């Protein structure tokens, strides 16, 4: 069975696939006042994104996910 990532994780991965972003940019764009919404941490734990020095970027699995999402949009 294949699990579909959370839609917010998909959005985050696609956003990072466009260009690596600094930690400040990621936190500013994806912050939440809800302590239970930990999308950045969830994406990292799920292996979709990683911190590379001072920037966040998609992992190889994250880049593959972004590619699948783009392909699905083209087919729709």
Secondary structure, 3 states (H helix, E strand, C coil): CCCCCCHHHHHHHHHHHHCCEEHHHHHHHHCCCCCCCCHHHHHHHCCCEEEECCEEEECHHHHHHHHHHHHHHHHC
